[in-house]
């Protein structure tokens, strides 16, 4: 029987974030699996109220636990490794990562109560390991975090290159450039398929270099009359180093504000990425430094409400304030969906008198993902027989397909989360479907997105809740007055009648309409009152709140 190589994405296809995919070699129940990445999406308060993190549904991977050889992390961005601590106990397999990703995972683990001790095996960039039928090579690529990797996954059926997040940057601030020589050599060996990043497939040409951003930041910091605050992704250690070098050149000291920023910088210093950079100061030093001698590195570039920058914009940070003459640099771009949150922070900062600089007005950010010419260049190096776009929304992946065709890729194929596609050992086609979807981290609890929790919360947010409690004796008479409480409703109806009175009258009218013997059926009474209250409130208010009715027998 033929042994084929298949790919089954569990997240990150048709969306940006929550990346997780499985490569399988073999047939049927004997198929062995290699998992690549295990990331998160960040919750949308409007769509998922109360949810901070969204993770891939890994029930299929869990069912294959005995056949999973390893989980490989391409790099330490949250959308690629952020779900590992929560989901690894369901897998129990070895985790392979480069030193930076391994150190970031460990730093994260020790900061979270009850996080599991994980079997992490450290592989250097350029290194290889073997897990079952898979030989995996880490190939250095440029990206907006240290030690990003494409993976060359070799199997008896053929070689697949999983690009991870990458770009071509000939002058990165930290780490090596994308390893053209190694990718060309892999292409000469023969590449059955490329599973590739689609994020910037709509953009023509080449992306710009991190070195250019560093030069621009140095000019902006040097020309600032007062304090300078810079916010960017905490994991972009190269960008953080550029800010620190600019501060040093301008005779300013760097103050670090935010736990995530501290954690990334500690890992970066431990691994030698901040060599020659003076020690950073903590937030308590901010108020003692002259205004023209400080650069504050802080979290909050995506408008996160609990991050340092949002608290500063709201005026409620205990140690840091910004005022007229201070300059805030957003060395980032808003992730799709975060624009409103970022806008609120910017407006708050401007209202407080600060000057705000973003990528709309100045050159302060470059993406870590390839433009169309970079995609074409990569396919010229690898000469793949098949290209499968991932890591993008539908438009990004459709444009990636067109770019791959124009670059002369052998063939192209579309896949969606939960579809299993054969990529070597036979025709490229969908061969199966597996369980996929989303899991939500609700506080400390994981729930499936299909459970009613979130839809119920959206109803509560839209129309509030009414609670009715009453007691009925054995003869069917109401014992005392019904207890009515509500939250999230207006205090009066459209005619000015107190809402409490409207609800109580509706409950009593409903009870009067029920024959005495029927009142002894608690479930029937509760259902009737719920329907009556919701119908009456819809009539006088135009909305139907959630209604809970408790009927007690006495």
PEPEGI-V524740 format. One record per run of one state. SS is the DSSP state (H for helix, E for strand, L for the rest). FROM is the first residue (numbers start at 1). TO is the last residue. If there is no record, write none. Layout:
SS | FROM | TO
SS | FROM | TO
//
This chain:
L | 1 | 3
E | 4 | 11
L | 12 | 12
E | 13 | 13
L | 14 | 14
E | 15 | 15
L | 16 | 19
E | 20 | 26
L | 27 | 27
H | 28 | 30
L | 31 | 31
E | 32 | 36
L | 37 | 39
E | 40 | 42
L | 43 | 52
E | 53 | 56
L | 57 | 58
H | 59 | 63
L | 64 | 64
H | 65 | 67
E | 68 | 72
L | 73 | 77
H | 78 | 81
L | 82 | 83
H | 84 | 90
L | 91 | 93
E | 94 | 97
L | 98 | 98
H | 99 | 111
L | 112 | 119
E | 120 | 122
L | 123 | 127
E | 128 | 131
L | 132 | 133
E | 134 | 142
L | 143 | 147
E | 148 | 155
L | 156 | 157
E | 158 | 162
L | 163 | 166
E | 167 | 167
L | 168 | 179
H | 180 | 189
L | 190 | 192
E | 193 | 197
L | 198 | 209
H | 210 | 222
L | 223 | 227
E | 228 | 231
L | 232 | 236
H | 237 | 249
L | 250 | 252
E | 253 | 257
L | 258 | 258
H | 259 | 270
L | 271 | 280
E | 281 | 281
L | 282 | 282
H | 283 | 288
L | 289 | 290
H | 291 | 293
E | 294 | 298
L | 299 | 307
H | 308 | 313
L | 314 | 326
E | 327 | 330
L | 331 | 338
H | 339 | 351
L | 352 | 354
E | 355 | 357
L | 358 | 371
H | 372 | 382
L | 383 | 386
E | 387 | 390
L | 391 | 391
E | 392 | 392
L | 393 | 393
H | 394 | 406
L | 407 | 411
E | 412 | 413
L | 414 | 418
E | 419 | 424
L | 425 | 429
E | 430 | 433
L | 434 | 437
E | 438 | 442
L | 443 | 444
E | 445 | 448
L | 449 | 452
H | 453 | 463
L | 464 | 464
E | 465 | 472
L | 473 | 477
E | 478 | 478
L | 479 | 482
E | 483 | 487
L | 488 | 491
E | 492 | 492
L | 493 | 497
E | 498 | 498
H | 499 | 512
L | 513 | 515
H | 516 | 519
L | 520 | 521
H | 522 | 540
L | 541 | 545
E | 546 | 553
L | 554 | 554
//
